[in-house]
Amino acid sequence: MGTEARTRVEVHHDILLTGGKDMPTSTMTSKGQITLPKEVREHFHLKAGDQVEFRIEPGGAVEVHPVSGSILSLFGALHRPGMRPASIQEMDDSVGRYLAEDDERIRKGRA
């Protein structure tokens, strides 16, 4: 008898998606497509057009991760109400100070 190759999908959250029932499954079509089960889509808050990434781990497990959206979706993520935005010059000055301090630390042999 031959051995069957088994692939496991792991999600790094301690949530039992089906409330104790069997884990959700999908069937692959002849074109190699699967539909993510509703529980998985809801868990990752996925909607039509969203992407997921499959990572094959060294032990053979397959991890599924939602792919973040466009860089534009990050616009305003660092905004703090009541704080004025830093100017380009202020950002440049801040980075320059950090690099100078880091360079000095390295030159003095402090890791």
C-alpha positions in Angstrom: 0.0 0.0 0.0 1.3 3.5 -0.9 1.3 6.3 1.6 -0.9 9.3 1.1 0.6 12.8 1.1 -1.3 14.8 3.7 -1.3 18.6 3.8 -2.3 20.5 6.9 -3.6 24.1 6.9 -2.6 25.9 10.1 -3.9 29.3 11.3 -1.9 30.9 14.1 -4.9 31.8 16.3 -6.2 29.8 19.2 -9.7 29.8 17.8 -11.7 26.7 16.9 -13.5 28.0 13.8 -16.3 25.6 13.8 -17.3 25.5 17.4 -16.1 21.9 18.0 -17.4 20.4 14.8 -15.1 19.0 12.1 -12.7 21.5 10.6 -14.1 23.2 7.4 -13.0 21.7 4.2 -12.9 22.6 0.5 -12.8 20.6 -2.7 -10.5 21.5 -5.5 -12.0 22.0 -9.0 -10.5 20.6 -12.2 -8.9 24.0 -12.6 -7.1 23.7 -9.3 -9.4 26.3 -7.6 -10.8 26.0 -4.1 -13.3 28.2 -2.2 -12.2 29.2 1.3 -14.9 28.1 3.7 -17.1 30.8 5.1 -15.6 30.4 8.6 -12.1 31.1 7.3 -13.3 34.1 5.1 -15.1 35.6 8.2 -12.1 34.9 10.4 -9.8 36.9 8.1 -12.5 39.5 7.2 -12.0 38.6 3.5 -14.2 40.0 0.8 -14.3 39.4 -3.0 -11.0 40.5 -4.6 -8.9 40.1 -1.5 -5.8 37.9 -1.8 -4.4 35.2 0.5 -0.9 33.9 0.6 0.0 30.2 1.0 3.3 29.4 2.7 4.7 25.9 2.7 6.6 25.3 5.9 9.7 23.0 6.1 7.7 20.4 7.9 5.1 20.3 5.1 2.4 22.3 6.8 0.7 25.0 4.7 -0.1 28.3 6.3 -2.7 30.7 4.9 -2.3 34.4 5.5 -4.4 37.3 4.2 -2.4 39.7 2.0 -2.6 43.3 3.0 -4.2 45.7 0.7 -2.8 48.6 -1.2 -0.2 51.0 0.2 -2.9 53.7 -0.1 -4.9 51.9 2.6 -2.2 53.0 5.0 -2.8 56.7 4.4 -3.5 58.4 7.7 -2.7 55.4 9.8 -0.2 57.3 11.9 -2.4 60.4 12.3 -2.9 61.5 15.9 -5.7 63.9 16.5 -4.4 67.2 17.8 -0.9 66.7 16.5 0.3 68.7 13.5 2.1 66.6 10.8 5.9 66.9 10.8 7.5 68.7 7.9 9.9 67.0 5.5 12.7 69.0 7.1 11.7 67.9 10.6 11.6 64.3 9.5 15.0 64.6 7.8 16.5 66.3 10.9 15.1 63.6 13.2 16.5 60.8 11.0 19.9 62.6 10.9 20.0 62.8 14.7 19.2 59.2 15.1 21.8 58.1 12.6 24.5 60.3 14.2 23.6 58.8 17.6 23.7 55.3 16.3 27.0 55.9 14.5 28.5 57.3 17.7 27.2 54.3 19.7 28.8 51.9 17.2 32.1 53.7 17.1 32.3 53.4 20.9 31.7 49.7 20.7 28.3 49.6 22.3 26.0 47.2 20.6 
